Each structure stands twice: as structure tokens, then as C-alpha cells.
Amino acid sequence: MDNFINYFNEIPSAHRSILLFGGLTVFLLLENFFPVYNFKSNKTRHVAINIVFTLTTVLVNLLMAFLLIKTSFWAEANEFGILHWIQFPIVIQIIIGLFILDFISAWLAHYTEHHVKWLWQFHVVHHTDMEVDASTANRHHPGESVIRFLFTLLAVVVSGASFWLIMLYQALSVFFGQLTHSNIKISKSINGVLKWFFVTPQMHRVHHHYRQPYSDSNYGNIFSLWDRLFGTYKDVENSKLVFGLDTHFSKQESENVWELLKIPFKAYRPPKEYAEKEKL
Ligand SMILES: [Zn+2]
């Protein structure tokens, strides 16, 4: 266990990059062999745009990393946070820590972005992708990367998670983000078991449907528990889904990095009224 903790305490930047870009490469290759749907647009251009946003996300996280280190050291030094207040055996400590980090830094951040207009303006960029694949996972406006980082700091304060646990969570989060956005066919029976515990690609694709209330469902990142607990879980046959956003269906906008960067500073576009006949 000590080796495990030490590894994540001192995880080299190179290993984090390999996880991010190596993982992306593996998922994109698997998508080639076991796709759920065939790409209609130019895949290379699509991935290139999303890699630009992956790089801005990496940059924001690097620039703000000192805040994460300071916050986790502060919680440790002051014995602040749930994991300091209640002592558990180490394995339980890890599981509870991952649950709290996943709830606040991912589910709550994501839910809030969907319900606060000016935050939504930044998150829109993630939803403008009209074809969802592993590269969509990190398609975040740099402003959204800052918002998510602040939620991560909140999660660290509440949980009191040590630095190694935060690094372990982030490694899992990168893996799950790419997996749940990937265009990889997973059998019904495997999905049927996994969906009770984890967010699966089938589950997360529903979130990328172009209409509410489906786009306002399945906010989860790693654990499916939060959507089940808060009544935002939806199970929909994936073949009925249309990716994108009803308010942002312009290719000139969604396939142009500069136009995407400007979206949060343009007027808010209200979603169209949802009609009963559009129920999936
Ligand atoms: Zn979303």
C-alpha cells in the first residue's frame, strides 16, 4: 500500500501525460475497430479541435496546480475535512475519498454548470460536438476548466483528501472521461452490470442528446450513484440519440476553435420548449 501511495504522491508529469494522450490514442484506435456509429464528418479535423481544448485544459490545470497543492497541504496540516474527522481503514478511506471527490468536483460541478446560465455559457462548448468520441471528453472551454478547478478545490476542502488521493482520483477521472465519451461498442450484458456502479458510454451518450430533458440528465463522471440518488438518471436506447445542441446547430460555429471560444461572451440562447411527442 505504501508503494501505491508513494507512486501517486510523486506521480511524474510524464505519466499523467501518457495517461491523457496515450489513453486517448488507445480509445481512438478501439473506436476504429468497434464503433457504435460511423463518423459523418472529418474525424481528423474533429479530433484536432478537441485536442486544442485538451491542451488549454492542461494549461489551466498546470497554471493553477499550486492552489491544489496548497489546499491539500492546508487540509492535511489542519486536519480539516471528512477523512480527517472520521478515521477509517485505508481501503475504506480511499473509497469514501473517491466518492466525495467525484460528487463535488464532477457531478455537482456539472449539474451547476447546467443550471446557472453564465456557467452554462462556458459548458455549451462541450455540448456543441455533433459527433461524440473519446476526444470529446476534454473539449472544455478554458473558462470551464477554471470553474471545474474551483469545484475540485472545494472537494479537497470538504473531503480533506491527501495529495496522492487527489492524483489517484484525477487519473481515474481521465480514464472514465475518455471511456464514457468513446464511440466503442460495449455489449448489453456488460453495460447492464456496469451501469449499476459506474457511468458507462451508453449512459453518458444520453447526456449528449440535442434536446432537454435528456441533455439535463446523466451528469455523472465515475460513479452512477449520484444520478440515481438525485433523480437525474435516464436510460435511453442509444440509436435514438442525436448529438449536439438544439441552440447551437451551426457547423461554422462548432467546428471553429475561435468561434467556440467566443460563445460564453455572446447572448444566451434559451433552449426550445420540449414537446411530449419528442419523448424518447
Ligand atoms: Zn453537460
Residues whose N, C-alpha, C, O or C-beta is under 5 A from the ligand:
A	BS01	ZN	S215
